Amino acid sequence: MSQVEANHRRLQAHYRRGDPGPFIEPRADGASDWQLIAHFARLAVRQDQYVLDIALVDWDGHRPYRRWTAFQGWSGPPSLAQRLEAAARALEDEGLFRLCYWCGQRNNRGHMSGISLEEADTSIPICQSCAERFFGVVY
């Protein structure tokens, strides 16, 4: 049995037990969430409104690009606390960011794949790095 097949079987067994994930121990640094915000968020001013934009990663073939979408708006300049609260909510929005079931790291949804399991109604979210490294996916 190949390592890819073994990883797929381990993931199936983990899912069948109802374990919520992540499969392996998540990174303990915690900094990656705020690095995501630094990389995928911006504060813009449009038509006298302050807007927190979040970038969604889309793909043109093998080339990623950012598509900015408004997430939160304010009629005046937002305080630091307002911006941090909105950024924290953006990180929890599965339409924007998802947690990898295998490694536990949060990623922009455009950097996520899915591994299909027979018993799952939907695919299991796996980051592209884990999909390549552990499941043999080639992008």
Sequence and secondary structure as in RCSB ss.txt:
>XXXX:A:sequence
MSQVEANHRRLQAHYRRGDPGPFIEPRADGASDWQLIAHFARLAVRQDQYVLDIALVDWDGHRPYRRWTAFQGWS
GPPSLAQRLEAAARALEDEGLFRLCYWCGQRNNRGHMSGISLEEADTSIPICQSCAERFFGVVY
>XXXX:A:secstr
  HHHHHHHHHHHHHHTT  S SS   S  HHHHHHHHHHEEEEEETTEEEEEEEEEEEETTEEEEEEEEEEEES
S   HHHHHHHHHHHHH TTTEEE TTT  EEEGGGEEEE  TT SS EEEEHHHHHHHH    
